[in-house]
Amino acid sequence: MAADDRLDDDELARRLREAHRRVSAVLTGLPDDEKERLARRYVTICDLAKHDPVRAAARLDLLLASLDGDLDTPRAPESTPGD
C-alpha cells in the first residue's frame, strides 16, 4: 500500500466516523422500520469500504446527502421506500 492510499483510507475512515455520529443522532426520532433500514445502509457501506473504498465513498456521499435532505431526485416523495 502506497502512502497516498493510506491517506485516502484515513479520509474515508474519518467520514465513516462522522456518518456514524450523524446516523446515531437521527435514529432516536425514527420509527423502528426506518431505524433498521438506515442502520443496515450504514453497516453495508462500512462493509463495502473493506473491499471497494471508491464505491463505498460514493455510497457514503449519498447517505450523507439523504441525511441532509439534499437528494436531487425530483420525485422522491412518490418513490417507494428502498428505491
Residue pairs with C-beta under 8 A, 6 or more apart in sequence:
8 53
9 53
12 49
12 53
12 56
12 57
12 60
15 57
15 60
15 64
16 45
16 46
16 49
16 60
19 42
19 45
19 60
19 63
19 64
19 67
20 42
22 64
22 67
23 38
23 39
23 42
23 63
23 67
26 38
26 67
27 35
27 38
27 39
30 38
37 81
37 82
41 63
42 63
44 59
45 56
45 59
45 60
45 63
46 56
48 55
48 56
48 59
49 56
49 57
62 71
65 71
73 79
